[in-house]
Amino acid sequence: MNYFVIWPDGQRFGPVDIATLQQWQVENRVDNNTILEDAKNGNRIRAELVLGQSGVPPTTTPFSQPNQTQNPYVGYPRNVTYGAPVAAANGKTELTVSYICGALGIALACCVPLIVPIIGLVLGIVAKNKGQSGAGGAIGLNVVGIVISGIFFLMGIASMFTG
């Protein structure tokens, strides 16, 4: 039989077989008062009634191979925190830096290297690919910065060859 593990906050994990429930009980992820939901009929019962007081099912069943269709990576409760949650990669940082690079490329075109608006252009494209709606403006700003910086760059090279 397979069961879902129901946490007090309503989260469901599984379905898992009795052997997995026994392992979770050994790991203190499931205790006798944990609520289980029968995967077939939806009936909810305490884990103690399925696993018994010691973690051994009340009715013994012969050992069998695990169901090959069961997902071995099924979600299960863990009481482990690995650090601060990571913010979703939504492209806001790339968009902001792209605008800054574009503005620097235009405002300081005479002395800012051509690479700055190119980096801004790349970051604008990354932000657009991440779904940022304002990325088109940043891309355009950086293209203008590339053109203006390029003109100053070419003027600087030309001045080296003309006295």
Buried (B, 14 or more C-beta within 10 A) or exposed (E): EBBBBBEEEEEEBBBBBBEBBBBBBEEEBBEBEBBBBBBEEEEEEEBBEBBBEEBEBEEEEEEEEEEEEEEEEBEBBEEEEEEEEEEEEEBBBBBBBBBBBBBBBBEBBEEBEBEBBBBBBBBBBBBBEBEBEBBEBBBEBBBBBBEBBBEBBEEEEEEEEEE
